[in-house]
Amino acid sequence: MNDIFSRMPKTLSVAKILQFESADIRCSSRLYLDDHSRLYALAATWHTLVVMSRYLVPKGRHRVEIRVSNSRFIATVAPVSTVKEAQAFLREIREEMPDATHHVYAFKVGFGASVSEGMSDDGEPSGTSGPPTLAVLRGANIGDTVIVTTRYFGGTKLGTGGLVSAYSAAAKAVLESLETEEKVTRHRGELTIPYAMRESVRRLLDEYECLLEDESFEADVRLRYLIPEEREADFAQAIRDLSSGKIVPRRMK
């Protein structure tokens, strides 16, 4: 968490009220530089903001197969952003391997405190396949992910413990070898500025990791951009400071 302090608003002083905002959390706390517990608590809150809006997701689809007592366990992972996408991926796997014995799945859409989850044993004894797969997924530092483990029965019954172990192992194997990328939650914003401010504002857009979507030139310059959620409030303040309070960014739907 050492780097969190460098990203917090730079207004810390003895007995100073520090305030910062995000799209979802507004926090005000009296800080004393010799009160480490208060400072750490605020840093932890700021860390939560960053983590919630930035998390790892699968870079693409990935598949791993393991064998347990002649049964084949084919675990396939894909990135999904909605529950419907997870359900559609399950249907796709079933169509790809219609002769399989089971298609056990688990998904986690979102990350942190805002998550939608689901799983199914798909005919295996209750609790032996879906829940272990979801448990492995929950333990991974990843979001927006669906795992479908397809089983071709090999003739030997594994028993309750054996099934839990096999499905857990398949999920771990596919996640351990999965290539990931960072997903950044962004909001769309718009600014209308005079031509004289264009270069300064463009530098701020870069500084606050904004992705410029559109720039139009009329009586003034209009900029449309995507900004990381946890940087939105600080960027808005930077624009107000630059324009002496005359310009305020607008969030768009």
N, C-alpha and C positions, 0 to 999 in steps of 0.2 A: 504493500500500500504506500510505499515511499513516494511514488510518482503522483499520487493523488493530491498531495499538498500543493504541488506545482500547478495543478489545474483548478484549484479552488480560487474564488475571488480574492484578490490581493489587498484585503482591508483589515487584516488581523492586527489588533493592538490591545494593550492592557485595558480591561473593563470596557471594551468597545463592542457595540452591538453589530453583529455581522448578519447580513441578510443575503440570501441568494434564492433564485427561482429556477424552476424548470416547468415543462408543460404540465406535469402531474404533481409536483411536490413544491411547497413553499415552506421554507424553514427560517426561523429566527432564533438565535441563541446568543446568550451573553458569554463571552469567552475571556478567560484569563490565561496568559501564556504559561503560568506555572500550574495550571489545572489540566494535566495531561488527559484525564479521563473525558472531560468535556470536549477537548480538541479532537481526541480520537473518535468520539461518538459522532461529531460532525463530519469528520473525514470518512467515517464508515457510511454515513448517509449519502455523501457525495459519491463514494465508490459505488453504492447501490444504483444511483442514477446512471452512471456510466455503464455498469454491467447490464442493466436492464435494456439499454438501447443499443448495445453492441454484444453480439454473441456469435459463437461458431455454428455453422450449418454445413451439411454435406455439399461438397463442390459439384457433385454429380452422382449418378447411380453407381452402385458398387455391389459386387456379389462374391461370396465366399462359400465353399462347400466343405463340410466335414462328414466323416463317417463314424458311426457308433454302432457296433454289433450288426454290421451289414446294412443298417438303415442310413440313407442319405439325408442330410440336413442342409438345405440350400438356403442360405440367408442372403436376402437382397435388401439393400438400403436405397432410399431415394429422398431428395429434399422435397418438402411439401409446406405450403404456407397456409392451408386451410384443412379442415376435417374432410371436406368433400374431395380434395386432392388426394388425401390419404386413402379414402375409400375407393377412389378411381384407380389408384395404383394397385390396391389389393385385387380389384377385378381384372386388371391387366395381367397380373401374375397368375391368377387362376386360369385365364384364357391361354396363357403361354404354356402352362403345365397342367392341363386338365386331368391327366391320369394320376396325379399325385394323391397320396393318402390324406394329407392335411396341409392347410395353408394357415399357419398360426401368425398372428400379427400383433404389433404394438406401435403406437405412434405418440409423438409429443409435438404439438404445435405451439409455438411461442417459447418463452424462456423465463426463468425466475418465477415471480409470483403470478404472472399472467400466462397460464398454460392450459391447453385443452389436451386431454389424454384419452386413449382408448386401447382396448386389447381384446383378443379372443383366443380361446383354446381350440376352436374349430374341430370339435369332436374328440380331442384328447381328454383324458380324465381331468376333471375340474381342478384348476389351479396348478397344473403341471407344466404348462407351456406359455400361455399368454402372460400371466403374472410374472414369471421369471424373466421373460423377455422385456417386459416393461420395467422391471426392477433394474436390469442392466442399462436400459436406455436412460432411466432416471439418474443413474450413477455417472453417466457420461456428461462431460461439459459441452453439451450440444443441444440445439433446439431445432424446430421445424424438420423433424425426421420421422420417417416411417420405416419399420423393419418388418418384412414378411419372411418367415422361415418355412420353407416348403419341405415336407417330409415324404420320402418314398420308403415305405415299410420294408425292412429287410428280412422279415421272418422270425425275428427274436423279440419277444416282449421285454421292454426295459424296466418296467415297474415304475412306481411313482418317483422314487429318488433318481432313477436313471433318466427319466424324461426331464425332470427339472435340471439335472446336470447337463444333458445334451442340448436342450434349448438355450440354457444360459451360455454354454460354451460357443454355440453357433452365433449368438448375438454378440458376445465379446469378440469373437474372431473377426466378424465383419466390421465392427466399430473400431477395433484396434488398427486395422489396415485402411481405414477410410480416410480419404483426403478431404480436408475441410477448408472453408474460407470464412472470413468475418462478415457478418450481416450487420449493417448499420441502419437503425430505424431513423428515417428522415421525414421531415415535414416540408411541404412546399410553401414558399414565401414569395413575396413580390415587393419591389421597391420602385418608386419613381423619384428620380434625382435630377438635379441640374447637371449640365455637361461638365461644369467645372469640378464636380465631385466624382466623376466617373472613375478615374484612375485610383483614387483613394479607396473608393468602395470596392473596386475590383480586387485590390490588395486585401481588404478585409474579408471578402468572399473566400479567397485562398487561405487566409489565416484561420478561418473558422470552418474549413473543410467543406465548403459549399460546392455543389455541382450546378454549374450554370446551365439552365435549360433554354433560356431565350433572352435575347437582348434586342430591343427595338428603339429606334431613334425618331422621335417626333419633336414636339416642342421641348420635351424633356427626355431623359433616358429611362426606359422601363426595363427592369431586370426581373426575371423569374428564375428561381433557384430551388434546390433541395438542400436542406441543412440538417446535420445530425441533431437528434432530439435534445441531447444534453447540452448542446452549444447554442441553442436558439435564444435563450434569455440573455446570455452574455453578448451575443452578436447584436441583438436589438439595442442593448445599452451602448455598445460601441458606435452604432449608427446614430443614436441620439446624441452622444458626446461629439461626434464628428460634425453633426448638423446643428449643434447648439439647441437641441430639442425640437427642431422643426420637422424632422423626418422620423417616422416610425414604421418599421417593416410590417407588412400585412401577411397574416397566415392565410393560405388559400386551401380550399377543399381538394 
